Amino acid sequence: MKFCTPTQIKKLTGTKVPAEQVVALRQRGLNPFICPHTGTPIIDESVILASMMGKSDDLPHEFEFNEEAFN
């Protein structure tokens, strides 16, 4: 895992205000972790790269229970 630096997040969102950064990331379909102490968004670079490449279709869209795994 490699988290984006504050400078990278500022470039991506166009702002240095944490609350505005969170809004900008969510508008782009990203859901960052929010640091409870500072309110700054924390997001892994791979999440941003995957969203840019349109790889969200690789993820399962609904939960499927696997009963065989518990037998």
Order of alpha helices (4+ residues) and beta strands (2+ residues): alpha-alpha-beta-beta-alpha
